[in-house]
Amino acid sequence: MGKVTIIKNGIVFNAVNKAFTKKDIYVKDDEIIAEEDIEETDLLTEWDAKGSYVAPGFIDMHVHVFENFAQIGINADKIGINQGVTTVVDAGSTGYKDYAQFKDKIINQHTTEILSLLNVSATGLVEGLDELSAPEKLMSERVWETIKASEPAIVGLKARMSQSVVGNQGIRPLEHARKLADQTDTPIMVHIGSPPPPLNEILPLLKDGDIVTHAFHGKKGGILDEDGALIPEAHEALERGVKFDVGHGTSSFSYQTIKRFKENYSYPFTISTDVYEKNFEQPVGSLMDTISKLLAVGYDLEDLIESVTILPAKTLSLMNYGSLEPGKKADITMFHIEKKNRELIDSHGEVMKVNQRLIPQTTWKNGKIVYQRG
């Protein structure tokens, strides 16, 4: 005999046809099941979603949650389950030297599931924000192979490729990251910002499945030229399967850039926050606020929900995530859309007047309710 919860009266996102429909969801233990898989001996209970949108658990694939240890950080549950996000990916806050502490103090101490894109620097962001400025700071191939094989929460590598981080090392840290990633067939998330190194050196090193975060930062030397067209290296990268990611952050999301991209291109991208304590209130807000900004820009809700569910799950090879199909993890995000005039800003201080905002209502993790609003 098992316990089955039937979630009723929700507007459910179907990841297969990318549409919202009214249907029931069946949860048994920590898994989504089909109605026909309910056994006669199962104990059935109903749970009323009360008209909420019901989606697979949101995944924020760029956060900083090594709170109290790294130079930047925030409480994982504050920006995770409390905001309708069931899984977050810490993007490079820790290197291998501090990973054991990250696992003990952060991964094991929060309800939100925490994965890691391990910094290619041994020290991550614990000892400063110029972690790739000297060759001796880089993680060795032997260490990477060992820690990747032993730590399932590590889903890839992070390399921050902007001038303040790499100093006079130029493209060399990314070339090293390329060797490590190829060694284990895992993706690299590359932070782009102010050059050097320029994008025409960075992007050719990236392969199918790698991730460019801060893709829409709006600074000089970005993915778009002065006419709003993708630079050749960006277009070629997208064509060979490199993924673009929002990575909002303190200074890395521009309304003007995303509008120009939307006018000319339909390439999908993932949505993440690059959130930490000092940018949580402004300008980032939450993952739902970041989605709300893109909704105001004119993207369809269905495309945006795909960008925080199935797309990051596929990008990071998370096989049981990103869908409410039978057999998947019972990670569920429920939200309302508040119809109210409000102002949301980008990283450059530009104000967008919005009249729709996603508000988290209920978060389910592994088949259990872990957050309810009010």
C-alpha positions, -999 to +999 in steps of 0.1 A: +000+000+000+012+035-009+000+070-005-011+089-036-018+126-037-040+138-065-033+175-073-066+189-088-078+221-102-044+233-115-034+247-149-006+222-157+024+228-179+031+200-204+068+200-213+062+178-244+038+201-263+048+232-243+013+242-233-008+247-202-039+225-198-063+216-170-055+181-157-048+162-126-013+152-114-006+121-094+022+120-068+033+088-051+062+090-027+087+113-045+076+105-081+050+116-106+029+086-117+002+079-142-034+074-132-034+039-144-005+031-121-025+037-090-029+004-072-061-008-055-044-008-021-031+028-024-045+054-001-057+084-021-059+120-010-068+151-030-050+184-029-066+215-044-043+237-065-071+264-066-064+275-101-027+279-097-003+274-126+014+240-120+049+235-135+078+212-131+101+224-103+119+256-115+157+253-119+179+283-114+212+273-130+233+303-119+232+314-082+257+320-055+248+302-022+281+296-005+268+318+023+293+331+049+322+315+031+325+329-005+329+366-012+293+366-025+265+344-013+229+341-001+208+316+018+198+288-006+162+284+007+156+322+006+160+322-032+151+285-037+120+269-023+107+301-009+106+315-044+092+285-061+126+272-072+133+235-063+168+232-076+196+258-078+231+255-093+259+273-075+280+287-104+316+287-093+314+300-057+336+271-046+366+254-060+378+220-050+397+233-019+364+243-002+340+218-018+339+195+013+328+225+034+303+236+007+288+201+008+286+199+046+274+235+053+253+243+022+242+213+002+234+191+033+218+219+053+191+232+030+158+219+016+164+234-018+184+210-039+219+224-046+241+214-075+275+228-084+293+241-114+327+238-098+351+268-103+380+259-125+400+278-099+410+258-069+398+286-045+366+296-062+353+329-048+364+322-013+397+340-014+388+368-038+371+376-071+403+374-093+404+336-090+418+330-125+446+357-125+475+332-120+482+298-135+489+283-100+453+289-091+439+265-116+426+230-107+447+202-120+433+175-144+439+148-118+420+166-091+391+174-114+388+138-125+388+126-089+363+150-075+339+148-105+338+110-102+331+111-064+306+141-061+273+136-080+262+171-072+289+185-095+274+189-129+300+209-147+326+236-146+325+274-142+350+298-158+346+336-153+362+351-184+363+389-179+392+412-173+389+417-136+389+379-131+417+367-154+441+397-151+468+392-177+461+355-182+438+362-212+422+331-227+445+306-210+421+297-181+394+288-206+417+267-226+425+248-194+388+245-186+383+230-220+408+203-213+391+195-180+356+194-195+366+172-224+382+148-199+348+141-183+324+150-210+308+178-189+297+213-198+315+246-191+295+276-180+314+307-191+308+341-176+312+368-202+317+405-192+341+433-200+370+421-222+397+411-225+395+383-235+371+392-263+343+370-274+360+362-307+385+343-286+361+329-260+332+315-282+352+294-306+365+273-276+329+263-266+312+231-278+277+217-279+262+218-244+284+245-230+267+276-216+273+313-220+259+331-190+253+369-189+246+366-226+224+397-227+246+420-205+245+451-227+281+460-223+305+468-251+319+437-268+288+416-264+269+391-286+253+418-308+270+442-331+260+479-334+232+470-358+217+444-334+229+414-353+247+385-337+284+387-341+296+358-363+312+339-334+280+341-314+259+329-344+283+300-350+283+290-314+245+288-312+244+268-344+267+242-330+247+238-298+262+263-273+235+275-249+229+311-240+218+319-204+204+351-189+224+353-157+208+385-146+231+396-118+241+430-106+253+443-140+246+416-166+211+420-179+199+447-203+163+452-215+177+468-246+199+439-255+172+412-250+147+433-270+171+436-299+178+398-297+141+390-296+135+412-327+158+392-349+163+357-334+142+328-320+170+308-304+159+294-270+179+303-239+178+294-202+169+319-175+189+323-143+194+350-117+231+351-107+216+361-073+234+368-041+225+388-010+235+423-023+216+420-055+186+401-043+163+431-035+176+451-065+181+447-093+175+410-096+146+401-073+139+364-077+138+339-106+101+346-109+108+384-111+134+377-139+107+357-157+083+385-152+107+410-168+110+387-199+072+383-200+070+421-202+095+422-230+071+401-250+081+365-246+054+339-243+048+324-208+052+289-222+086+296-236+097+312-204+086+282-183+104+259-206+135+281-200+135+273-163+124+237-165+132+213-194+159+234-210+182+236-179+174+200-172+186+190-206+216+213-206+228+198-173+218+162-182+194+160-152+174+131-165+145+130-140+139+168-139+121+194-159+088+176-166+056+164-149+055+132-170+052+099-151+085+086-138+099+121-132+108+136-098+078+151-079+094+186-079+065+210-086+063+248-087+029+264-083+024+301-091-002+328-098+002+357-122-006+389-103-023+415-125-010+447-110+010+476-122+046+475-110+081+486-120+109+462-125+145+473-133+173+457-153+210+457-144+215+491-159+188+509-140+163+509-168+127+507-155+101+485-171+065+490-162+048+456-160+012+446-154+019+409-149+042+393-122+047+357-113+041+350-076+051+317-060+023+299-042+033+264-033+066+245-037+068+207-037+102+189-034+104+152-037+067+148-034+063+169-002+051+205+003+081+225+014+067+261+010+033+277+010+027+314+005+009+331+033 
